Amino acid sequence: MEIALESRIPTYSGGLGILAGDTLRSAADLEIPMVGVTLASRRGYFLQEINNGSQVERRERWDPEEHAQALPAKGSVTIEGRTVWISAWLYVIKGMGGFRQPVILLDTDVAENTPEDRKITHHLYGGDQAYRLKQEIVLGIGGCRMLRSLGFNVDVYHLNEGHSALLTLQLLLRSAYPRESLMPGESPYDIFGVRERCHFTTHTPIEAGQDRFSYDLVNRIMGNIIDQGVLERLAGSNELNMTRLALNMSEYQNGVAKRHAETSEKLFPGYRVSAITNGVHTFTWANSPLAKLFDNNLPGWASEPELLMRADYELPDDELWESHNQAKSELLRNIYRLTSVEMDPELPTLGYARRITPYKRPDLLFSNLDRLRDIARRQPFQVVLAGKAHPRDEAGKRAIEFLHQTISELKGDITMAFLPNYNMASALTLVSGVDVWLNTPQPPLEASGTSGMKAALNGVPNLSVLDGWWIEGHIEGVTGWSIGNGDAGDYARDADSLYDKLDQVVLPLFGQRDEWLKVMKGTISRNASLFHSHRMMRRYAAEAYMR
Ligand SMILES: *Cc1c(COP(=O)(O)O)cnc(C)c1O
């Protein structure tokens, strides 16, 4: 549903899209032939402004004409009995060796369609259930047809999250044997044949991340494109569950970290869910002062991120500190420009940025303000926050208001800022410019998390709840620090653990420059050398695509 191509092209909302983009960027570098398919999302997700401490959603737009090339092919799908035409734009991701990786952006905003249908591909995660289903018909069925009319000869389909699962119905239709060759009661579809060519990655154990549609809605909008009995067996008997459809139609399925794969197996009993832990595209996510440092000391790091494992021996302390402080000044300048908050470059700076929603517990650090003040009185630090809440996530929006109230309440005691409109560009300055990257989700709901990997790549250690990738990346005091013991949902105990770690371990260590630099180098050599998307991509190729 989303692919982050560039910061100024709003075809993404967050981690899922960034990962899809990093996947394709690594495939391009590794010259693994793939084609990405997503929606054009001409009106993007939304631009976040903060007004009196509340999120305000501003319209966003982009013109594919300016960044992509119009393709001559046209496809169509049937929606509510009407033909909806789909045009395609080509965006090319260029790999380091010049390899060109195509991404197809599907667009229903064409003159042949009704004004209503022209909007189907406009708003990423906008509209109601009916709108979402129409988008998923365009993405799955339309995308599959578009690939064929463009002449792509696809071996394996990788369903990146359940949104695209309707493509399996199109493959079933294509596989159907003619009625006259069937025995009575025999299904015409080659389910096994289709399943062998599909592979599914689940990205979230959260209910809201999984689309379900009532069969009334499905029949009204999509029609009865395949036998209802077969559809119910594959997608659920009460409603069409996109995750279930994807699971049933894929030969291989994976979660995005080891813990997430285990959680997913519990959530979907009877299915075997493997784990391919996420990674980030090294070249994209190293801020330029760090990239220069790596160029000088670890040449070849971008095409072979494993070389970063030598960081603790090869990176001179003074140069690493200087590069980090350049990234930090850039961040502090941005904070001042966007929020008028002046931060102190000498003070340890905590960063927290992600989609703001209750299970991510953005309030954990602020659950006991007296204790936080007391820590800051003895060991001053500052905090920068960022993140959007989905426009219909009322609890998420209230959390943003709470964060702003907290910023005012702590004024004079702790300098804090909320950087509006978290996106790829601000993420890069945040993950590289803070001193500690904080993550406090409620276990086991963080599927992987990737922002912490980006921080680690830039020499910024994580202070994080033991969930998602951090269970695999964490070595206490070497790559960063844990919060709590990773058990589900003990808010008070996790908060205590966070305060203890800050007070007794993290802030005191920041004052011991040599020891702190050891941890910074530990994050690069032990986290960045492993949690990169080249490793992830090679594993997808070997374990999923070439099965
Ligand atoms: C990396 C990134 C994310 C995902 O990070 P999490 O750790 O999963 O929250 C979300 N949004 C942006 C803009 C990012 O760059």
The ligand as an SDF file (V2000), in Angstrom:
LIG
                    3D

 15 15  0  0  0  0  0  0  0  0999 V2000
   12.0440    4.6560   10.1760 C   0  0  0  0  0  0  0  0  0  0  0  0
   10.7920    5.4290   10.1880 C   0  0  0  0  0  0  0  0  0  0  0  0
    9.6450    4.9050   10.7850 C   0  0  0  0  0  0  0  0  0  0  0  0
    9.6190    3.5670   11.4440 C   0  0  0  0  0  0  0  0  0  0  0  0
   10.3070    3.5700   12.6510 O   0  0  0  0  0  0  0  0  0  0  0  0
    9.7680    2.7840   13.9430 P   0  0  0  0  0  0  0  0  0  0  0  0
   10.9640    2.5320   14.7290 O   0  0  0  0  0  0  0  0  0  0  0  0
    9.1320    1.5400   13.4220 O   0  0  0  0  0  0  0  0  0  0  0  0
    8.7910    3.6980   14.5670 O   0  0  0  0  0  0  0  0  0  0  0  0
    8.4870    5.6640   10.7650 C   0  0  0  0  0  0  0  0  0  0  0  0
    8.4500    6.8750   10.1960 N   0  0  0  0  0  0  0  0  0  0  0  0
    9.5330    7.4200    9.6280 C   0  0  0  0  0  0  0  0  0  0  0  0
    9.4260    8.7690    9.0000 C   0  0  0  0  0  0  0  0  0  0  0  0
   10.7390    6.7090    9.5990 C   0  0  0  0  0  0  0  0  0  0  0  0
   11.8140    7.2540    8.9990 O   0  0  0  0  0  0  0  0  0  0  0  0
  1  2  1  0
  2  3  1  0
  2 14  2  0
  3  4  1  0
  3 10  2  0
  4  5  1  0
  5  6  1  0
  6  7  2  0
  6  8  1  0
  6  9  1  0
 10 11  1  0
 11 12  2  0
 12 13  1  0
 12 14  1  0
 14 15  1  0
M  END
$$$$
